[in-house]
């Protein structure tokens, strides 16, 4: 053919997407159990997470071996230390969240882990390696109720295994989604602890079951599993409505590497001597050991509870199953309009409380007719009206410098009405929530925390 008939050319393509692809995060919870009836071992894990790929789009790479970091039973074709992949493909178990292996030898020690793979076939680091001895596991079933025996149908049941030092760690999580019945499959032999965490969107007034070793009766359910267990009943306690003008605050941090943890006030910041300890549940109980309020420490370890009436209270910090020191675990609000700054020091055997400062509030905020949750808040703030507002409602979130950061006009609202207010875009800090109508003049302190 005549080469002059052909046209030659070159095209240059420029990729203009400046958004980088991030490594995904590995699954947070791993669990396994052996079924002697089928001589099979089931490996299970939670969803991973990725900034660019939806959870449902992730695949998973499973590694199983008989030595630490090994893959003698199932190879992941990835570096066990870094997660770097040696093949360009989706994970070896696809998008499954469980995998079954037959024929493992009873009595052998197995080491395993899993990594997440995103849509760009990029792998996460491996989750912390799990090890177990192939041995029979059991099933545990039961129901969750409120203290007045009403079914609690939206919650998570946390299953903790107890290590050699007596400290509980999460083995796996079972979600209640519309039913109060739970059926736990593959519970390991030995001592385990069950803890119920109510869904705050459905049960804002119910406290998470206490994990620590305390005297009040809504503590976690402890079992010594050696056979199938059925018919368990776990009760979840309702908190009382707060109708006072006192408040309590603190922050939780390590003590600079000395082995203990300190919970103390640093003007809303973690103590400079250590790292903050987030997601610890702080309970406030009255003198009848009834839960009055609870709050989770935020990402800075900070917590705040307001609207506390005058009276005698006990404080519990739910940290590593440690009990409070009964010699000094209480607070006395002997009048209204006080703010307590407290310090909790976690030792090897117990947690001790001391009061660092007491101040009198010049402008107390008196709650009336509205329940606000969660507080601290990350993204959505819920307002439940216990009474009709009586006219059009105006809602404002006011910064501590007096500037109005957000406002809403929902119109007329009746008793039982629930509003959700988006606050994810607000800076971290303390705000005043103001709700006004013909009948209401409600104000409350709101702590906005990082997502």
C-alpha positions in Angstrom: 0.0 0.0 0.0 1.0 3.6 -0.5 2.2 4.9 2.8 1.4 8.4 1.7 -2.3 7.5 2.1 -2.0 7.2 5.9 -2.1 10.1 8.2 0.1 10.1 11.4 -0.6 12.0 14.5 0.0 12.3 18.2 -2.5 13.1 21.0 -1.6 14.3 24.5 -4.0 13.7 27.3 -3.8 15.8 30.5 -5.5 14.4 33.7 -6.9 17.4 35.5 -8.2 15.7 38.6 -6.1 17.1 41.5 -7.8 15.0 44.2 -5.4 12.4 45.4 -6.5 8.8 46.2 -6.0 8.0 49.9 -5.2 4.6 51.4 -8.3 3.0 52.8 -8.5 2.1 56.5 -8.6 -1.6 57.6 -11.6 -3.1 59.3 -11.8 -2.2 63.0 -13.3 -5.4 64.4 -12.2 -8.9 63.7 -13.7 -12.1 65.0 -13.5 -15.8 64.4 -15.2 -19.0 65.7 -14.8 -22.7 65.2 -17.9 -24.9 64.4 -17.1 -28.5 65.5 -20.3 -29.8 63.8 -19.0 -28.9 60.3 -15.3 -28.9 61.2 -15.1 -25.3 59.9 -13.7 -22.0 61.1 -15.5 -18.8 60.2 -13.5 -15.5 60.0 -15.5 -12.3 60.3 -14.7 -8.6 60.1 -16.5 -5.2 60.0 -16.5 -2.8 57.1 -13.3 -0.9 56.3 -13.4 2.8 55.5 -12.1 4.9 52.6 -12.4 8.6 51.7 -13.1 8.0 48.0 -14.8 4.6 47.9 -18.1 3.8 49.6 -18.1 0.9 52.1 -20.1 -1.3 49.8 -17.5 -0.8 47.1 -14.5 -2.1 49.2 -13.1 -5.6 48.8 -11.0 -7.4 51.3 -7.8 -9.4 51.4 -7.5 -12.2 53.9 -4.3 -13.6 55.3 -4.3 -16.8 57.5 -1.2 -18.6 58.8 0.2 -20.8 61.5 3.0 -18.3 62.4 2.9 -14.6 63.3 2.6 -12.6 60.0 2.4 -15.9 58.1 0.2 -16.9 55.2 0.7 -20.7 55.2 -3.0 -21.4 55.0 -4.3 -18.5 52.9 -2.0 -16.0 51.1 -3.0 -12.4 50.6 -0.2 -11.6 48.1 0.6 -8.5 50.1 3.3 -7.4 52.5 2.0 -8.3 56.0 3.9 -5.4 57.6 2.9 -2.6 55.2 0.0 -3.9 53.3 1.7 -3.2 50.0 0.1 -5.4 47.3 2.0 -7.7 45.0 -0.9 -8.1 42.5 -3.3 -5.6 40.9 -6.6 -7.1 41.6 -9.5 -6.9 44.1 -9.1 -8.7 47.5 -9.0 -12.5 47.6 -12.4 -12.8 49.3 -14.1 -10.2 47.2 -16.6 -7.9 49.1 -17.5 -10.6 51.6 -17.3 -9.7 55.3 -16.7 -13.3 56.4 -14.9 -16.4 55.1 -15.1 -20.1 56.0 -12.1 -22.5 56.1 -12.5 -26.2 56.6 -10.2 -28.7 58.3 -8.1 -26.7 60.7 -6.6 -28.9 63.3 -8.2 -28.5 66.8 -5.5 -27.3 69.2 -3.5 -25.4 66.6 -2.8 -21.7 67.0 -3.9 -19.6 64.0 -2.8 -16.1 63.1 -4.8 -14.0 60.7 -5.6 -10.5 59.6 -7.5 -8.7 56.7 -6.9 -5.5 54.7 -9.3 -3.2 52.8 -8.9 -2.7 49.0 -10.5 0.4 47.4 -11.8 0.9 43.8 -8.3 1.9 42.7 -7.0 -1.5 43.9 -5.0 0.2 46.6 -4.6 -1.7 49.9 -4.8 -0.5 53.5 -2.4 -1.7 56.1 -3.5 -4.9 57.7 -5.7 -4.8 60.8 -4.0 -5.7 64.0 -3.2 -9.4 63.8 -5.5 -11.8 65.6 -4.5 -15.2 67.1 -6.6 -17.9 68.5 -6.5 -21.6 69.4 -8.9 -23.7 67.3 -11.5 -24.7 69.9 -15.2 -25.0 70.2 -17.3 -21.8 70.5 -20.9 -21.4 71.6 -24.1 -19.5 70.9 -25.6 -16.9 73.3 -29.1 -15.6 72.9 -31.3 -13.2 74.8 -33.4 -10.0 74.8 -32.8 -6.4 75.7 -35.4 -4.4 77.8 -35.8 -1.1 79.5 -36.1 -1.3 83.3 -39.9 -1.2 83.0 -39.6 -4.3 80.7 -40.4 -2.6 77.4 -38.4 -4.0 74.4 -35.4 -1.9 73.4 -35.1 -2.5 69.7 -32.4 -0.1 68.5 -29.0 -0.7 70.0 -25.6 -2.4 69.6 -24.6 -5.4 71.8 -20.8 -5.3 72.4 -19.1 -8.6 73.1 -15.9 -8.2 75.1 -13.3 -10.9 75.8 -11.2 -10.5 79.0 -7.5 -10.6 78.6 -4.9 -12.1 81.1 -4.8 -8.7 82.9 -8.6 -8.7 83.4 -9.1 -5.8 80.9 -12.0 -6.2 78.5 -11.5 -5.7 74.7 -14.2 -5.8 72.0 -14.4 -9.1 70.1 -17.4 -8.2 67.9 -20.6 -6.1 67.8 -24.2 -7.3 67.2 -26.7 -4.7 66.0 -30.3 -4.7 67.1 -32.3 -3.2 64.2 -36.0 -3.3 65.0 -36.0 -6.2 67.4 -34.9 -6.6 71.0 -33.7 -10.2 70.5 -30.0 -10.9 69.9 -28.4 -14.1 68.8 -24.6 -14.2 69.2 -22.8 -16.9 67.2 -19.3 -18.0 67.9 -18.8 -16.7 71.4 -15.4 -18.0 72.7 -15.1 -20.3 75.6 -14.2 -18.5 78.9 -15.1 -15.2 80.5 -16.9 -12.7 78.2 -18.9 -9.5 78.9 -21.9 -8.2 77.1 -22.6 -4.4 77.0 -25.6 -2.7 75.4 -25.2 0.8 73.7 -28.6 2.2 72.9 -29.0 4.2 69.6 -29.2 7.8 70.8 -31.4 8.8 67.9 -34.2 6.5 69.1 -33.4 6.3 72.9 -31.8 9.7 73.9 -32.8 9.2 77.5 -31.3 5.7 78.0 -27.7 5.3 79.2 -25.1 2.8 77.8 -24.8 -0.2 80.1 -21.8 0.4 82.4 -18.8 -1.8 81.7 -16.8 -1.3 84.9 -17.0 -3.0 88.2 -19.5 -0.9 90.2 -22.2 -1.4 92.8 -25.1 -0.2 90.8 -27.2 -2.8 89.1 -27.2 -1.8 85.4 -23.6 -2.9 84.9 -22.6 -5.2 82.0 -23.5 -8.8 81.9 -20.6 -11.1 82.7 -20.7 -14.7 81.5 -18.4 -17.7 81.9 -19.1 -19.5 78.6 -18.7 -23.3 78.4 -22.0 -24.2 76.7 -24.8 -22.6 74.7 -26.6 -20.0 76.7 -30.2 -18.8 76.1 -32.9 -16.7 77.8 -30.6 -13.8 78.9 -32.3 -10.5 79.8 -30.2 -7.3 79.7 -31.8 -4.2 81.2 -31.0 -0.7 80.1 -31.6 2.2 82.5 -33.4 5.5 81.7 -31.8 8.7 82.9 -33.8 11.3 84.8 -34.8 14.6 83.4 -32.3 17.3 84.5 -34.0 20.3 86.2 -31.2 22.3 87.9 -28.7 25.0 87.3 -25.4 23.4 88.4 -22.8 22.0 86.0 -19.7 19.8 86.0 -16.8 19.6 83.6 -13.4 17.9 83.1 -11.1 16.4 80.5 -9.4 13.0 80.3 -5.7 12.5 79.5 -2.8 10.3 80.1 -0.4 11.5 82.8 2.6 12.0 80.5 3.7 8.4 80.3 3.6 7.5 84.0 1.2 4.7 83.5 -1.9 6.4 84.9 -4.7 8.5 83.4 -5.9 11.9 84.8 -9.3 13.3 84.2 -9.2 17.0 84.9 -10.1 20.5 83.7 -7.8 22.4 81.4 -10.2 25.1 80.2 -11.8 22.6 77.7 -8.4 21.2 76.6 -6.5 18.1 77.5 -3.8 18.4 80.1 -0.5 19.4 78.7 1.3 16.5 80.4 -0.3 13.8 78.4 -2.5 12.6 75.5 -6.3 13.0 75.6 -8.5 9.9 76.1 -11.6 10.1 74.0 -14.9 8.1 74.0 -15.0 7.4 77.7 -18.5 7.3 79.2 -18.9 9.5 82.3 -21.9 8.7 84.5 -23.6 10.9 87.1 -25.7 9.0 89.7 -27.9 10.4 92.5 -27.7 9.1 96.1 -30.0 6.2 95.2 -27.5 5.0 92.6 -29.9 6.1 89.8 -28.3 7.3 86.6 -29.1 11.0 86.2 -26.9 11.8 83.2 -24.1 10.5 81.1 -21.8 11.9 78.5 -18.9 10.7 76.3 -15.5 12.5 76.4 -14.8 14.1 73.0 -11.7 13.9 70.8 -9.9 16.2 73.3 -11.0 14.1 76.2 -13.3 16.9 77.4 -16.8 16.4 78.9 -19.5 18.7 80.2 -22.8 18.1 82.0 -25.2 20.9 83.0 -28.7 21.4 84.4 -27.8 19.4 87.6 -30.0 20.1 90.6 -28.6 20.6 94.1 -27.9 17.3 95.9 -25.4 14.5 96.5 -24.1 12.6 93.5 -21.6 9.9 92.5 -19.4 10.0 89.4 -18.2 7.0 87.5 -15.8 6.9 84.6 -16.1 3.8 82.4 -12.5 3.1 81.7 -10.9 -0.4 81.3 -13.3 -1.9 83.8 -11.7 -0.1 86.7 -13.9 0.6 89.8 -14.2 4.0 91.4 -12.4 4.5 94.8 -15.4 4.4 97.1 -13.6 6.6 99.6 -14.0 9.7 97.4 -16.3 9.1 94.4 -18.9 11.7 95.2 -19.9 15.3 94.7 -22.1 17.6 96.8 -23.9 20.5 95.1 -25.1 22.3 98.2 -26.8 25.1 96.3 -27.8 26.1 92.8 -25.8 27.9 90.1 -22.4 26.1 90.8 -19.9 24.8 88.3 -17.6 22.0 89.5 -14.2 21.4 88.0 -13.1 17.9 88.9 -10.1 15.7 88.6 -10.2 11.9 88.3 -6.9 10.0 88.6 -6.8 6.4 87.3 -4.5 4.2 89.2 -3.7 0.5 88.8 -6.7 -0.7 90.8 -9.2 2.2 91.0 -10.2 5.7 90.0 -10.0 8.5 92.6 -12.0 11.8 92.4 -11.1 15.2 93.8 -12.7 18.7 93.3 -10.3 21.2 91.8 -12.4 24.3 91.7 -16.0 25.5 92.4 -17.3 28.6 90.8 -20.7 30.3 91.0 -22.5 30.9 87.7 -23.6 34.5 87.2 -26.2 33.7 84.6 -27.7 30.3 85.3 -29.5 28.6 82.4 -32.7 26.9 83.5 -34.1 24.1 81.3 -37.8 23.9 80.7 -39.9 21.7 78.4 -37.1 20.6 76.0 -34.7 17.7 75.9 -31.5 18.4 73.9 -29.3 15.5 72.7 -26.5 14.5 72.0 -24.4 16.9 74.0 -21.5 17.1 73.1 -22.6 17.1 69.5 -20.8 16.3 66.2 -23.2 16.8 63.3 -26.9 16.7 64.2 -28.5 18.2 67.3 -31.9 16.9 68.3 -34.5 18.9 70.2 -37.5 17.1 71.7 -40.4 19.3 72.9 -42.1 17.9 76.0 -44.8 20.7 75.8 -46.4 22.7 73.1 -44.4 25.8 72.3 -47.4 28.1 72.2 -46.7 30.2 69.1 -44.0 30.4 66.5 -40.6 29.1 67.7 -37.3 30.9 67.1 -34.1 28.8 67.6 -30.6 30.3 67.7 -27.1 29.0 68.4 -25.0 31.8 69.9 -21.2 31.8 70.2 -19.6 32.8 73.5 -18.8 36.2 72.0 -22.5 36.9 71.5 -22.7 36.4 67.7 -25.5 34.3 66.3 -23.9 31.4 64.4 -27.1 29.7 63.2 -30.9 30.3 63.4 -34.0 28.3 62.6 -37.7 29.2 62.5 -39.7 25.9 62.5 -43.0 27.6 63.2 -45.4 26.1 65.6 -44.4 22.8 67.3 -46.5 20.5 69.5 -45.7 18.3 72.5 -43.6 15.3 71.5 -42.2 17.1 68.4 -38.5 16.4 67.5 -36.4 18.7 65.5 -32.9 17.9 64.1 -30.6 20.8 63.6 -27.4 20.4 61.4 -24.3 21.8 63.1 -21.5 19.9 61.4 -20.1 23.1 59.9 -19.8 24.9 63.2 -16.3 25.3 64.7 -15.4 23.3 67.8 -16.4 25.2 70.9 -19.1 26.0 73.5 -22.4 27.6 72.3 -25.6 28.8 73.9 -28.8 27.2 72.4 -31.7 29.7 72.7 -35.3 28.5 72.0 -38.0 31.2 72.4 -41.8 31.3 71.9 -44.8 32.7 73.7 -44.5 30.0 76.3 -40.8 29.1 76.2 -37.6 30.9 77.1 -35.2 27.9 77.0 -31.4 28.2 77.1 -28.7 25.5 77.3 -25.0 25.2 76.8 -24.0 23.1 73.8 -20.5 21.7 73.2 -19.6 21.2 69.6 -16.8 18.6 69.1 -14.8 17.3 66.1 -16.4 14.7 63.8 
